[in-house]
Amino acid sequence: MNVISMNPIEKAATPRSAADDFEIKVPASIANLGPGFDTLAVAVQLYLSLRVRRIPGRGKLEFRFLDHELQGENCIERAYRLLAGEDFSRLPSLSIEVRSDIPMRAGLGSSAAATVAGLRLYEAVAGMLPIETLLSAACALESHPDNAAASLLGGLTLSCQLPKGMVQARQFSWPESLAFVVLTPDVSLATGESRAVLPECLSRADVVFNLQRVALLLQSLHSGDFSLLKHAMRDRVHQPARHKVVPGLAEALELEHPDLLGVCLSGSGPSIVAIAERSHREISELLGAVYRRSGIGYRVRILEAHQELSQHVRVFRSGLLCC
C-alpha cells in the first residue's frame, strides 16, 4: 500500500514549454461501494481523454468537446487555473479536444475525472508535480476526496480528510477476478440533488452498521474470500435516503443470483453497480429487468478496474505524451 499525506498545494518551480502535441487520459470511478460513503472508490476502465495541441501565444485555452456538450462549469479549465494561479498568462496557449466515455451526472466520477485531467494538463505544460499536490488540489475542488483519489491513483482507494485541508489516501489493487456490471438508467441526477436528500443525523445503530461493513468489505477484498461481500456492501448511511431520487435502486439492491456478490449505488447515482466474478451477462439481464418493468431506458457496461497510477507519463513519440 502507498500512504499519501497531503500538503498544501505546491507550484511547479519552473514552468517549461509544452510539447507541441500530447494526450491525457483519466479513468472514471465508482465511489462509496455501499458502506464507504465519501471514503472508498475504485477506478474503472472508462475514460476521459484530452488531445492537446500548442497554439501561438500565451494564456489562452481553446476547448472543443467532440462527443458531448459541456454541462455547467468546465472542470478541466477550473482545475488548470487553480494550479496556474497568477502564472496563467505566462503559460503556453493550448487547443484542447475533449472526448469522454464517462456519462455525465451518472455517478461515475465525470467531474472528478475532468478535474484530474485539468491538473494533469497544468502538469504537462508547467512540469511534474508530486501526487500529493495533485490530490490536495483535486479535493479542494471536489469537496470530497473519493472519486478524485481513484482517478489519480488507480485501483481501490481509501481517503480521509484531515485538519487544515490535508488528505490522506491509501491505494491498493482491486481483485482482478471481480468485474463491475454497471447499469446507467436514462435519468440525469446532479450530485447536489442527490446529496440534498441525505439525513442530517444518523442513529448510533446505523453508524455502527456501516463501520462494521466497511471493515468486513476491506477484509473480504484483501483476503480474496468474497463469501460475505454481499453483506459487506450493505449501507444505512446514504442509499436508503436516495431511494426517492434513484428509480429502481431499492429493487436492485435486493436482487438475487448465485454469482452476484454485491450490489450498490455508484457514487451519488443514478448508476447501479453489481459485482461478480462470472455470469456477467445474466446479471446484466437481471438488472435490466428492473428498469424494463418501470419503462425506463438504460445502458449496461461491463467494466474492469483501472489499476495503474495515473501519475505515469509515457513518451511514445517525439513531442507526444500520454498519461
N, C-alpha and C positions, 0 to 999 in steps of 0.2 A: 504493500500500500504506500501511496505517496501522501504525506501530511503536508498541507499547504497553509501557512499562516499568512493572512493578508496584511499588507501595509498600505498606507496612503498612496494615492496614485503618484507614480514617478514618471516624469517625462523622459523621452529618449534624449541622451546627452547631446548628440549632434545629428540633426536631420540630414538625410542623404538623398541623392537623386533617385527617383523611382525608375524601375526598369520600364522600357517602352511598352511592354505588354505582359500582363500576368493574370493569374486566376486565384480566386479564394473560394474555398468550399467548406461549408459548415453544416453539421448534421442537425436534424430535428431531435426532439427529446420527448420522452414520456415521463411526466413528473408525478409525484406523490406515491404511486404504486400501492394505492389503498391507504394504509395507515400512516404513511410517511409524509404528511402534509407539510409543504414548504421545506422539505428536508431531503427526500430521496428523488432521484431522477436517473434515467438511463438514456444514453444517446442511441439513435436508431438510424438505419441506412435510408434516409430520406433527406434530401439536401437542398440548401440554398447556395447558389453559385454566383460569383461575380466575375465578369470578364472585364478587365480594366486596361485602358489604353491612355498613355500620357498624351496630352494635347498642349499646344503652345500656351504660355502664360503661367500665372501662379494664382493660388487662392480661389479656384473655381472647381465645382463638381457638377458634371452633367450626367444625369441618370436617365436610363431607358429601361423600363420594366417590360420585358419581352413577352411573357406568358401570363401576366396578371396585372391588374390595375392596383396602384398604390391605394390602400385604405388607411386614412388617418396619417399620422406623423411618419416621416421617413426615418425609421430607427437606425438605418445604416449611417445616414448623414449625421444624425444626432450623436451617435457614439463616436464617430470620427472627429466631430467638432469638440466633443468633451476632452479628448486627449490632445487635440491640436491646440486648443486654447488660443492664446494670442499669437501663436506661430502659424495659424491657419493661412494667413495671407502670404506667407513665405514658402508654403509647400506647393509642389507642382500641381497644375491643373490636370484634372482627370476626366475621361469619359468612361462611364460605368454601365455595363449591360447586366441586368439582374434577371436571373432565371431561378425559379423555385418549384420544387416538387412538394413543398410543405404547404398544406392548405391553411389559409388564414382563419383566425377565430375558430379553430377546431380543437384546441387543447393539445397541440403537438409542438409547442415552443417556437412558433413562427417569429414572434417578436424578439425572443431571446437569440435565435439564430441570426436575425438581422442585426441585432446589437453586437453580437460577437463578430459578425462579418465586418461591421464598421470599425471595430477595434483592430481587427487584422488588416484592414485597409490602411489605417493610420500607420501600423507597424511596417507595412510593406514599403511605405514611402519615407518613413522617418527613422527606421532602424528597429531591430529586435527589442522587445520588452520582456521582463520577467512575467511568467504566467501569473504570479501573484498580482501584479499590476493590472493585467487584463481582467482577471476575475473580480478584483475590487471595483474596477470601473463598471463592469457589467452589472454587478449587484447594485451599485449606486443608481444605475439607470432603470433596472428592472424591479427594484424594491424587494425582491426575494431572490435568493441565490440558486435555487434548484435547477431550473432549466438552463441557465447560463453556465453553471458548473459542468453539466453534462455536455453541452455543446463545445465547451473549451477543452475538457479533459478526456472525454470519451468514456465508454463503459458505464458502470454504475457509480454514481457519486452520492456522497453524504455531505451535506453542507450545514454550517452553523454560523449564524450572525453573532458576532462578539461586540463588546462595547466600542464606541468611537468609530463605528463604520467598518470595523475589521471583520473578516470572514475566515473561517477555517473550513477546508474541504478535504475529504478523503475519496480516493478513486481506486476501484479495483475492477477486474474483468467480470462482465456478465457471463454466466454459464453458457457455453457455446451451444448446448443442446436445446436451450429454451428460445423459442421464436415467439413473435407477437402477432396475433391476429387483430388488426386494428380496423374497427368499423367506424366510419365518419358519416353520420346522418346529414341529410341536406337541411341542416338547421345551423344558422350562424349564431354564435354566442360569444359576446365580448367578455374578456376576463373580469372587467369591472362589474358587469351584470351578474356573473356567476359568484363573485366574491361577496356581492351585496346581500345575498340570501343567507350567508353563514351566520351562525349564532354568535352573540357577543360573549356568552358564558357557557361553560360546559360543566357537567356533573363530574364529581370525582370518579364515579364508576366508568364514565366514558373515557376519561383521560387514562385511567389505569388500563382499560381495554385496549386502547391504541398503543400505549407504551409496551405492553406485553407482546402485541402482534408485530411491532417494529423489530423487537429483539428476535422473535421467532422467525420473521421474514429474512433478516440478515443471516441468521444461523443456517437456515434452510438453503439459501443461495450459496453460502460459503462451503457448507458440507457436501452439497450435491444430493442431499436427501430431500426430495420435493414432496414427500407424502403429506406434509401438513401445510403446504403452500397455500392451498385454498383458504384454510382457516387463518393463516398469517396475513392474508391480504384483505381481511375484513376491516371495516372502518366505521367509527361512530363520530368522527370529528367534522368531516366535510361532505361526504357522499349523501347521507340521509337528507340534509338540507337542500341538496342540489337535485333531488328527485323532481322538484317542482319546475325547474328550468331546463332539465335534460330529459327529453322524451325517451322512454324505453329503458332508462337506467335501472329502475327498481326491478324490472323483469329480467334484464340482462345479468344483474348481479346474482340472481338465483338460478341461472342455467345449470344444467347437469349434463355431463358427458364423461365416460370413463377416462378419457385422455385430457380433459380440461382441468388444468392445475390451478387456475385462479382467474378472476375477472375483476376489473377495476375501471374507474373513470380515468381517462388520460388528462392530467392536469386539471384545468377548470372545466373541461368538456367542450363540445358535446361528444367527442370521440370516446368509444368504449374499447378497452383492450382485454383480450383473452390471451392467456399464456399457456403454451402447450409444447410438448416435445414431438408430437406426431398428430395425425388426423386433422391437420390444419384446414383442409377443405370442408370436412364435415362440421367442424366448429364454426367456420365461416357461414355455412348454411344455417346453423343453429342460431347464430347472432342475427343473421339477415332476416330470419323468420319473424323475429320480434318486431322489426320495422315494417316488414311487408304486411303484417296484421294491422299495423297502425296506418298504413298507406303513406309512409314516409320514405322517400328515396334515400339511398345511401351508397357509399363506396367502401369496399373492403380491400385492405392491403395486408399482405403477409410480409413482415419485416424481421430482419435480424439486427442485433446490436451493432453499433459502430464502436469499435474497441480502441481506436487509436487516439493518442493525444493530438489535438488539433494545432498545437504549437509547432508541429513539424513542418518545415518549409523545404520543399524539394525543387531544385532547379532541373528542369528537364529539357531545356534548350537555352541557348544564349539569350538573355533578356526576358525569359519567361519563367515565372514562378508558379508553384501550386502549393497551397497549404490546406 
